Amino acid sequence: MIDPVAEADICLIVEGAYPYVVGGVSGWLQDLMTNLPDIRFHIVAIKPSDEALAWKINPPSNVLGVTEVALSTQRRMPRRLPKAHVKTIMQLASTFVHQGGSETLRSLLLALRQIKPTPQVHDLLSHPSTFALLRREYAADFDRSSFHHFFWATHVLLGGLLAMCLAPLPRARAYHSISTGFAGLFAARAAIETGRPLCLTEHGIYQLERQIEVLMADWIGDQVDHGLALEPTNKDLRDLWRQAFGHYSAACYATSDLIVALYAANSDVQKLLGAPPERLRIIPNGIDLARFDHVEDARDPAAPLVALIGRVVPIKDIKTFIRASAMVHHTDPQVRFVVLGPLDEDGDYATECFALVEQLGLSDCFEFAGRVNIEQWMARIDLLALTSLSEAQPLVILEGGACHIPIVAPDVGSCREMIEGRPGDEGAGGIITPLVNPRATADAICKIVGAPDLRRQMGLTLRRRVERDYSHSKIIDTYRELYGTLAAFPCRAI
């Protein structure tokens, strides 16, 4: 590593991905930094706790340093702090969680700077004034929920907010967050405290993805039963989570100089969520087609292989793929199925998926291969399937197109745009299905797998579309120009 104290050109802020996770956003970041060797980067990597977390990616040589920031830290004896200061800070933090506002965030940051030396998160959360504040808020809005659940939910949200406000802030000429959420909070703080420009690139809409997770989560207890009330007066804990992430996203939008989406529909969503329209821009992902030029056809015509490339986690809805596979297997027992992706990110969900494969009698034709070298597998795959609940611009579609492999995917993110093309384009590179629909997914798989000529034509169509619209070199040049523009911005008044 180069001197980690030196000022970087760009500070990249990423949550729950680089350098701890392979693929997806992490792969995109690694590719971007590697292909911009003349730009000096510093990475802020946000992780769940302060426990050591193994790096699965080695940063390139133009990364000056990696600052790891934990959302929660090990509890220890809190330091004594002035009561008045703590009351002010925690009231501002709570107001921001419940009501949002970039000016409230600015006031919180100023209040935190009044305490010297800088406090730790647990110093503030453990203070009696904080407990008294939580008791008042619980009595006012959440008293039909369990106080235990309310207390810990609030601790996570307040603790994450404070962690982002108090963590070390690397010096950089510009900041670039790869999502809203906690990364977006850190980025908003950087823009406010340094006066340097901020760019946000959303691969998916973080706020919507968190809403899906909150609605599905069984770890959020005590959903409030409002009975026959027409206008409920008590809030549900799920409301608290959704509200907080909405405010975190709004603060990042408000402080960003440039807000990037991967495709037009997501740019429209950003606008609906409050992003200033004049700051919006679309930059799709790109792919290096030459990377796959050496891939030779190793498919087995007698036993077609259908693959899902993705993490085994709920948002990828692996269970819909498994159920669709069972329907396809009933129609054509020769078809084989494989999931290519990490199995260790949600052990409970992975176990449920393994059990479903067994229950549906697919053990002889269905495989979980874990982390793999995708290029080695592409030669064997006849069809790629996605069943995700949420996507942005899936790299797997570009990879499939590079290898002339058609796609079956739900109508999420830019999947339709990538597979069916722009208005006026002829031909499709696969089939779009409804969301969470095993029957439609199975029918689409059978239609393509059972017609070799159609499969080849769709693969060729997708390859041509990827060549035309998703050139890797063009995307890299776009970010090189963007970074140069940001770094040249004058410093704002703080």
C-alpha positions in Angstrom: 0.0 0.0 0.0 1.0 3.6 -0.6 0.9 6.2 2.2 -2.6 5.9 3.6 -2.4 9.5 5.0 -1.9 11.1 1.5 -4.8 12.9 -0.1 -6.6 10.7 -2.7 -8.1 11.9 -5.9 -11.3 10.0 -5.2 -12.5 8.4 -1.9 -14.9 5.5 -2.7 -17.4 4.7 0.0 -19.0 1.2 -0.1 -21.2 -0.7 2.3 -21.2 -4.4 2.8 -19.2 -5.3 -0.3 -15.6 -4.4 -1.2 -13.2 -5.9 -0.2 -15.2 -8.6 1.7 -17.5 -9.9 -1.1 -16.6 -11.1 -4.6 -18.6 -10.1 -7.6 -21.4 -7.6 -8.1 -20.5 -4.1 -6.9 -17.1 -5.3 -5.6 -16.2 -6.6 -9.0 -17.4 -3.4 -10.6 -15.2 -1.3 -8.3 -12.1 -3.5 -8.8 -12.5 -3.2 -12.5 -13.0 0.6 -12.4 -10.0 1.2 -10.2 -7.8 -1.2 -12.2 -8.6 0.5 -15.5 -8.0 4.0 -14.1 -4.4 3.5 -12.9 -3.6 7.2 -13.0 -6.2 8.0 -10.4 -5.4 7.6 -6.7 -8.2 6.1 -4.7 -8.9 5.6 -1.0 -11.7 3.2 0.0 -14.0 3.5 3.0 -15.3 -0.1 3.6 -18.4 -0.2 5.9 -18.9 -3.5 7.6 -21.4 -4.8 10.3 -19.1 -4.9 13.3 -15.5 -4.3 14.4 -14.7 -8.0 14.3 -12.0 -8.8 11.7 -13.5 -9.6 8.3 -11.4 -11.4 5.7 -10.7 -9.5 2.5 -11.6 -11.5 -0.6 -10.2 -9.0 -3.0 -6.8 -7.4 -3.1 -7.0 -3.7 -4.0 -4.9 -2.5 -7.0 -1.7 -0.5 -6.5 -3.4 2.9 -7.1 -5.4 2.5 -3.8 -3.7 4.6 -1.2 -5.5 2.9 1.7 -8.6 1.2 3.0 -10.4 2.6 6.0 -12.7 0.0 7.6 -15.7 1.4 9.4 -17.9 -0.7 11.7 -21.6 0.0 12.1 -21.4 -1.4 15.6 -18.5 -1.8 18.0 -17.8 -4.0 21.0 -19.2 -2.5 24.1 -16.8 -1.3 26.8 -16.9 1.0 29.8 -18.4 4.3 28.6 -16.5 7.6 29.1 -18.2 10.3 31.2 -19.6 13.0 29.0 -21.3 16.3 29.8 -25.1 15.7 30.1 -26.1 18.8 28.2 -23.9 17.9 25.2 -25.2 14.4 25.1 -28.9 15.5 25.3 -28.3 17.9 22.4 -26.5 15.3 20.3 -28.9 12.5 20.9 -32.0 14.7 20.3 -30.5 15.8 16.9 -29.6 12.2 16.0 -33.1 11.0 16.9 -34.7 13.9 15.0 -32.7 12.9 12.0 -33.7 9.2 12.2 -37.4 10.1 12.6 -37.7 13.3 10.4 -34.6 13.5 8.3 -33.1 16.7 6.8 -29.6 17.5 5.7 -29.6 20.6 7.9 -30.3 18.4 10.9 -27.4 16.2 9.9 -25.2 19.3 9.6 -26.3 20.4 13.1 -25.5 16.9 14.5 -22.0 17.0 13.0 -21.3 20.4 14.6 -22.6 19.3 18.0 -20.4 16.2 17.9 -17.3 18.4 17.2 -18.0 20.2 20.5 -16.8 17.2 22.5 -13.0 16.8 22.8 -11.6 14.2 22.5 -14.0 12.7 20.0 -16.5 10.4 21.8 -17.1 6.8 20.9 -20.5 5.6 19.8 -21.0 3.6 23.0 -20.2 6.7 25.1 -23.3 8.3 23.7 -25.6 5.3 23.4 -24.9 4.2 27.0 -25.6 7.6 28.5 -28.6 7.9 30.9 -29.9 10.8 28.8 -30.1 8.5 25.8 -32.1 5.9 27.7 -34.5 8.7 28.9 -34.9 9.9 25.3 -35.8 6.4 24.1 -38.3 5.9 26.9 -40.1 9.2 25.9 -40.2 8.3 22.2 -41.4 4.8 23.0 -44.3 6.1 25.1 -45.2 8.7 22.5 -45.3 6.5 19.3 -44.4 2.8 19.9 -46.0 1.7 23.1 -47.9 -1.1 21.4 -44.7 -2.7 20.4 -42.2 -4.5 22.7 -39.9 -2.0 24.3 -37.1 -4.6 24.0 -37.5 -4.6 20.2 -37.9 -0.9 20.0 -34.8 -0.3 22.1 -32.5 -2.5 20.0 -33.9 -1.3 16.7 -33.3 2.3 17.7 -29.8 1.4 19.0 -28.9 -0.1 15.6 -30.3 2.9 13.6 -28.8 5.6 16.0 -25.6 3.6 16.4 -25.1 3.3 12.7 -25.8 7.0 12.2 -23.3 8.0 14.9 -20.7 5.6 13.6 -20.8 7.3 10.2 -20.5 10.7 11.8 -17.5 9.8 14.1 -15.4 7.4 11.9 -12.1 8.6 10.4 -12.6 10.7 7.3 -10.0 10.2 4.6 -8.7 13.3 2.7 -9.8 13.4 -1.0 -10.4 15.8 -3.8 -13.8 14.3 -4.3 -16.0 11.6 -2.7 -17.9 8.8 -4.5 -20.5 6.7 -2.7 -21.7 3.5 -4.3 -25.1 3.5 -2.5 -27.2 5.6 -0.2 -27.9 4.0 3.2 -25.1 4.1 5.7 -22.5 4.6 2.9 -24.6 7.6 1.8 -24.7 9.0 5.3 -20.9 8.8 5.5 -20.7 10.5 2.0 -23.1 13.2 3.0 -21.0 13.9 6.1 -17.9 14.0 3.9 -19.5 16.6 1.6 -20.7 18.7 4.6 -17.4 18.6 6.6 -14.9 19.0 3.7 -16.8 21.1 1.2 -15.5 18.8 -1.5 -17.8 17.5 -4.3 -19.8 14.2 -3.9 -20.9 11.8 -6.6 -23.5 9.0 -5.9 -23.8 5.9 -8.1 -26.7 3.6 -7.3 -26.5 0.2 -8.9 -29.8 -0.6 -7.3 -32.1 1.8 -5.4 -30.9 1.1 -1.8 -34.0 2.5 -0.2 -36.3 0.2 -2.1 -34.1 -2.9 -1.5 -34.0 -2.2 2.3 -37.8 -1.8 2.2 -38.1 -5.3 0.6 -35.8 -6.7 3.3 -37.7 -5.0 6.1 -41.0 -6.3 4.9 -39.6 -9.8 4.6 -37.6 -9.8 7.8 -38.6 -12.1 10.6 -36.0 -10.4 12.9 -38.2 -7.3 13.2 -40.6 -8.3 16.0 -44.0 -7.1 17.2 -45.8 -5.8 14.1 -48.6 -3.7 15.5 -52.1 -4.9 15.2 -54.2 -1.7 14.7 -57.5 -3.6 15.0 -60.4 -1.6 13.4 -58.7 1.8 13.7 -59.1 3.9 10.5 -56.2 6.1 11.3 -53.6 4.3 13.5 -51.9 6.5 16.0 -49.1 4.1 16.9 -46.2 3.3 14.7 -44.9 -0.1 13.7 -41.2 -0.9 14.1 -41.1 -1.7 10.4 -42.3 1.9 9.8 -39.3 3.0 11.9 -36.8 1.1 9.7 -38.3 2.2 6.4 -38.6 5.8 7.6 -35.0 5.9 8.7 -33.5 4.5 5.5 -35.7 7.0 3.5 -34.2 9.9 5.5 -30.6 8.5 5.1 -31.2 8.4 1.3 -32.6 11.9 1.2 -29.6 13.3 2.9 -27.3 11.7 0.4 -29.3 13.0 -2.5 -29.4 16.5 -1.1 -25.6 16.7 -0.7 -24.6 15.0 -3.9 -23.4 17.1 -6.8 -24.0 14.3 -9.3 -26.4 11.3 -8.9 -25.9 8.4 -11.3 -28.2 5.6 -12.2 -27.4 2.6 -14.5 -30.6 3.0 -16.6 -33.5 5.4 -17.2 -36.1 3.7 -15.0 -33.9 3.9 -11.9 -33.1 7.6 -12.7 -36.9 8.2 -12.7 -37.2 6.4 -9.3 -34.4 8.6 -7.9 -36.3 11.6 -9.0 -39.5 10.3 -7.3 -37.5 9.8 -4.1 -36.4 13.4 -4.0 -33.1 13.5 -6.0 -32.8 16.9 -7.7 -33.5 16.3 -11.5 -30.7 18.6 -12.7 -28.1 16.4 -11.0 -29.3 13.1 -12.5 -27.2 11.2 -15.0 -27.3 7.7 -16.6 -24.1 5.7 -16.9 -24.6 2.0 -17.6 -22.3 -0.8 -16.7 -19.9 -2.0 -19.4 -18.2 -5.3 -20.1 -14.9 -6.3 -21.8 -16.1 -8.6 -24.5 -12.5 -9.7 -25.2 -12.4 -11.3 -21.8 -14.8 -14.0 -23.1 -13.4 -14.4 -26.6 -11.5 -17.5 -25.7 -14.6 -19.3 -24.4 -15.2 -22.4 -26.6 -18.5 -24.2 -26.8 -18.6 -27.1 -24.4 -22.3 -27.5 -24.1 -24.0 -31.0 -24.1 -26.9 -31.0 -26.5 -28.3 -34.1 -24.8 -28.4 -32.5 -21.3 -28.9 -28.7 -21.5 -27.6 -26.7 -18.5 -29.6 -23.8 -17.0 -27.6 -21.6 -14.6 -28.4 -18.9 -12.1 -25.4 -16.8 -11.2 -25.9 -15.0 -7.9 -25.6 -15.0 -4.2 -27.8 -17.5 -2.3 -29.7 -14.8 -0.4 -33.4 -13.9 -0.2 -33.3 -10.9 -2.5 -32.1 -13.2 -5.4 -35.2 -15.4 -4.7 -33.3 -18.7 -5.3 -36.4 -20.6 -4.2 -38.4 -19.4 -7.3 -35.6 -20.7 -9.5 -35.7 -24.1 -7.6 -39.5 -24.4 -8.0 -39.2 -23.5 -11.7 -36.5 -26.1 -12.1 -38.8 -28.7 -10.7 -41.5 -27.8 -13.2 -38.9 -28.0 -16.1 -37.6 -31.3 -14.8 -41.1 -32.7 -14.9 -41.4 -31.7 -18.6 -37.8 -32.6 -19.6 -35.8 -34.7 -17.2 -32.6 -34.2 -19.2 -32.2 -30.6 -18.3 -29.7 -29.8 -15.5 -29.6 -26.9 -13.2 -26.9 -25.0 -11.2 -26.6 -22.0 -8.9 -23.2 -20.3 -9.2 -22.5 -18.0 -6.3 -21.5 -17.7 -2.6 -23.4 -19.9 -0.1 -22.2 -18.3 3.1 -23.8 -14.9 3.2 -27.1 -16.1 4.7 -26.6 -19.6 6.1 -30.2 -20.1 7.2 -31.6 -19.2 3.7 -29.0 -21.5 2.0 -30.1 -24.4 4.2 -33.7 -23.8 3.3 -32.8 -23.8 -0.4 -30.9 -27.1 0.0 -33.9 -28.6 1.7 -36.3 -27.4 -1.0 -34.1 -29.1 -3.7 -34.3 -32.3 -1.7 -38.0 -32.0 -1.1 -38.8 -31.4 -4.8 -36.7 -34.4 -5.9 -34.0 -32.5 -7.7 -30.9 -33.8 -6.0 -29.7 -35.7 -9.1 -30.0 -32.7 -11.5 -29.5 -29.6 -9.3 -26.2 -28.3 -8.0 -25.0 -25.5 -5.7 -21.5 -24.9 -7.0 -20.6 -22.0 -4.7 -18.0 -19.5 -5.8 -16.6 -20.3 -9.2 -14.6 -19.0 -12.1 -17.4 -17.8 -14.3 -15.4 -17.9 -17.5 -14.8 -21.6 -17.0 -18.5 -22.3 -16.6 -19.8 -20.1 -19.4 -18.7 -22.6 -22.1 -21.1 -25.2 -20.6 -24.2 -23.1 -20.0 -27.1 -23.1 -22.5 -29.4 -20.7 -20.7 -29.0 -18.2 -17.8 -31.9 -17.5 -15.5 -32.5 -14.7 -12.9 -35.3 -14.7 -10.4 -34.2 -11.6 -8.3 -36.7 -9.5 -6.4 -34.6 -6.5 -7.2 -31.9 -5.8 -9.7 -30.3 -2.7 -11.3 -28.3 -3.6 -14.4 -27.2 -7.2 -13.8 -23.7 -7.9 -14.9 -24.7 -11.5 -15.5 -26.8 -10.5 -18.5 -23.8 -8.7 -20.1 -21.6 -11.8 -19.4 -24.3 -14.0 -20.9 -24.5 -11.8 -23.9 -20.8 -11.8 -24.4 -21.0 -15.6 -24.6 -24.1 -15.8 -26.8 -26.2 -17.2 -24.0 -29.9 -16.1 -23.8 -31.5 -15.0 -20.6 -34.7 -15.6 -18.7 -35.2 -12.8 -16.2 -38.0 -11.0 -14.2 -39.2 -7.6 -15.1 -37.0 -5.7 -12.6 -34.3 -3.1 -13.0 -33.0 -2.8 -16.6 -33.5 -6.5 -17.4 -36.2 -5.7 -20.0 -34.2 -2.9 -21.6 -31.1 -5.1 -21.8 -32.9 -8.2 -23.2 -35.4 -6.6 -25.5 -33.4 -3.5 -26.5 -34.4 0.1 -27.2 -37.7 1.1 -28.9 -37.4 0.0 -32.6 -34.9 -2.8 -31.9 -35.7 -6.1 -33.5 -35.4 -9.5 -31.7 -34.9 -10.3 -28.1 -32.0 -11.8 -26.2 -34.3 -13.9 -24.0 -37.6 -13.8 -22.3 -38.9 -11.5 -19.5 -41.1 -13.1 -16.9 -43.3 -11.7 -14.1 -41.8 -11.4 -10.6 -41.9 -14.4 -8.2 -43.5 -16.6 -10.8 -42.1 -20.1 -11.0 -44.6 -21.2 -13.6 -43.8 -18.4 -16.0 -40.0 -18.9 -15.4 -40.4 -22.6 -16.1 -42.4 -22.0 -19.3 -39.7 -19.5 -20.6 -36.9 -22.0 -19.8 -38.7 -24.8 -21.6 -39.4 -22.6 -24.7 -35.8 -21.7 -25.1 -34.1 -24.9 -24.0 -36.4 -26.9 -26.2 -35.6 -24.9 -29.4 -31.9 -24.9 -30.3 -32.4 -22.5 -33.2 -34.3 -20.0 -31.1 -31.6 -20.3 -28.4 -28.8 -19.6 -30.9 -30.7 -16.6 -32.4 -31.4 -15.1 -29.0 -27.8 -15.6 -28.0 -26.6 -13.8 -31.1 -29.1 -10.9 -30.7 -28.0 -10.4 -27.1 -24.3 -10.4 -28.1 -24.8 -7.7 -30.7 -26.8 -5.6 -28.2 -24.1 -5.8 -25.6 -21.5 -4.8 -28.2 -23.5 -1.8 -29.2 -24.7 -0.4 -25.9 -22.4 -1.7 -23.1 -18.8 -1.1 -24.3 -16.4 -1.4 -21.4 -13.9 1.1 -22.7 -16.6 3.8 -23.2 -17.8 3.5 -19.7 -14.3 3.7 -18.3 -13.6 6.8 -20.3 -16.9 8.3 -19.0 -15.8 7.8 -15.4 -12.3 9.2 -16.1 -13.9 12.4 -17.4 -16.4 12.5 -14.5 -13.6 12.1 -11.9 -11.6 14.8 -13.6 -14.5 17.2 -13.5 -15.3 16.5 -9.8 -11.7 16.9 -8.7 -11.5 20.3 -10.3 -14.6 21.6 -8.5 -13.9 24.6 -6.2 -14.2 23.8 -2.5 -17.6 24.9 -1.1 -18.0 27.0 2.0 -18.4 24.7 5.1 
